[in-house]
């Protein structure tokens, strides 16, 4: 018999205190702002801030 060892299943589900966000949206829904420059980078923070104050910004995202 060719039995492979069973792998432990990782539980997926709700976010925990240890989970970290890597993708920040901007456009109609904006996740970041100018105060997050060190996280989003200059361009990402500025695009998020412009979207937040209502300037026309094409929808997109920043990966951190």
Secondary structure by P-SEA (a helix, b strand, c coil): cccccccbbbbbcccccccccccccccccccccccccccccaaaaaaaaaaaaccccccccccc
